[in-house]
Amino acid sequence: PAGISEPQRRDLVSVIQEEARGLRRLVDEAIHLARIDANKLKLDCEPTSVADVIAKAIHFLGDQPAPSLIEINVPDDLPLINVDEELMVQAVKQLLDNATKYSPSNSPITVSAHHANELVAISVRDHGVGITELEQSRIFNKFYRGRQNRAGVQGSGMGLAITREIVQAHGGSVTVESKLGEGSLFRIQLHAVPQHVSTPAGVTAE
């Protein structure tokens, strides 16, 4: 339009693109939740690398946060997990998206994983405002949004519910630990693929 400078034009285009991404995210979340509610969540599981799941989840976040603000700590010897990769990427992406929304700008987000007691845990830690104990018991409910975040942050309240349903469909669990003013830690726990134990030469396995 006449009278709009080039910098203003770029700003408008940026706003339109951001709104379009938000709308697409909302539609995707609604579709996932509808499939879950209709019991149409079919799993196509295969042994999958945790590092690959995390890398793809970060990739699908888009431009925010900047990759330099995401710290990754995943051991090289971590066992595989038997999951539907597309769905598990979506579950981890929702945790990252949540951490991004509720963290101060330029605040690092840490994604880590570890293995213990035949379980693999994938954790996402942020340094946001935190969640009260009461809200921690409700945060995975559909359409629930924390009181402190309803006005200042756009969201549907579906993301964490989607993560919970996907993880539970895999026989796993998702939990949150948080303190006001200290940020939050979301943790997905899944069963590790059993690692084969080699039998020494000359020994017959019973």
N, C-alpha and C positions, 0 to 999 in steps of 0.2 A: 504493500500500500504506500501511497505517496506520503512524504513527510516522515518516514521511518528511516533512521540511519542504519548503516550496516551493523554496528555493534548491537543496536536494539533488535535488529532482525535476527541476529545470531542468538540473542537471549530468548527471543520468542520461540525460535526453533528448538532451543534446548529445553524450554518449559514444555512444549508440545511433546517432544520425545520422551521426557520424564513422565508426563501424564499417561502417554500411550503405554509405556513400560508398566506403570502402576496398574492400568486397566487390564493389560494382558496377564499380569501376575494374579489379579483378582479373579479373572476368568479361569485361569489354570487351577487355582486353589478350589474354586467352586466345583470344577469338573472332578478333581480328585476326591473331594468330600462327597459328591453325589455318587461316585463309584463305590466309595466305602459304605455309604448308607444303604446302597442297593445290593450290598454283598457281592459286588462284581470285581472285587480286588483279587485278581488271579495272579499268583506268583510264578515267575519263571526263574527259578533259583539255580545258581551255579557257583562254584568256588570263585571268590572275587577278592582282589587285593584291597585292603582298607585304604592304602595310599591312593589308589586309583579313584575310589569313591570320593575321597576328600578333594582330590585335584579337580574332578569333574564338578563337584558341588561349588567350588570356588569359581570355576570357569563360568558356570551358569549364573553367578551373581551379577555378572556384567562389570560395569566400571566402578561400582562402589561396594565395599571400601577399596581403596588402592591396594594392590597385591602386597606392597611393602608394609601395610598395616596388619596383615594376617601372618601370625607366627605359627609355623607348622612343626610339630614334634611327633614324628611317627617312626618307631624303630624299624630297621631294615629286616629284622628277623620275626616280625609280627606274623602270626598264622593267618591263613585265609579265612574269610567268612562266607557261609553259604547263603547268598541273598539274591533277590531280584535287583540287579544293579541299578536299573533305571529308577525304581521306586526308592531304593536306599539313598541314591544320590539326591532325590527330591527331599527325603527326610532330613538329611544333613544340611542341605541348602536352606531349608526352613529355619533350622537353628542358627545358621550363619546370618540369614536375612534378619532374624529377630535380634541377634546381637548387634548387627549394624544399625538397626533402627533406634535401639535404646542405649547406644554408647555415644559419648561425646565425640565430636569430630577429631580426627587425628589420634584417637585412642586405639591402641592395639587390641586385636582379638586373637586369642590363642586357641589353636585346634591341635589336640593331642590324642594319642591312642596308646593303650597298653594292654597286656595280656596277663590274666591271673585266673586260676581255678577254672580252666577250660572256657573262660569268657573273654571276649574282646570288648573293651570299652572305648568309645569315641566321645571325646569331651570338647565342648566349646565354651570358653570362658571370655566374659566381657567385663568392662569396667564402667558399666552404666549405673543407673540410680539404685538398682537392686529391687527386690520383690519382698513384700511382707510375708510373714508366715501364713497368714490367712489366705492371701492370694496364691501362694505356692500350691495350696490344695485345690485351687480352681483353674490354674493357668493352662491346663491341657484340655479344659472343657471347650466345646465348640462355641465360637463367637464371644468368648470371654476376653476382655482386655483390662489390664491393670488400671486402677483409678488414676495413678499419676501420669499415665501415658495416653489417656483417651483423647485429650484435647490437642496435645502437641505433636502426635505421631499418627500418620495415616496407617490404617491396617484394617483387616477384615475380622480378626479374631479366629481365623481358621487354620493358620499355619502350624501352630503347636499341636492342635487336635489332629491334623493330618500326619504329623511326625509320629505321634503316639499310635495312631491306628496302623500305620505302615510297620512300625517297629514291633508292635504286638502281634501283627499278622505273621511276622518272622519268628515268633516265640521269644522275643526279647522284651526289654523294658527301657523306659526313658524317665529320668528323674531330674530334679533341679535342686541346687543348693544356692542360697542367696542371703545376703544381708543388706539392709538399706545403706546406701552410700558406698558399698564395697563391690557392687557388681554381682553377676550371677554365673553359675557353672551348670550347664546342661550336659547330661551324660546319657548316651545310648549304650546299652549292654546287649551283646549278641553272643550266641554260642560259636566258638571257634571250630573250624574244620579239623577233625582229629588228625594229628600228624603221625604218619606211619613210623613205627619203631623198627629199625633194622635188626635182624637176628645175626649175631656173630657167626663167623664161619665155623662149621663143625658142631653147631648147636642146633638141635631140632626143636622147633616151637611146638608146644603142646596145645 
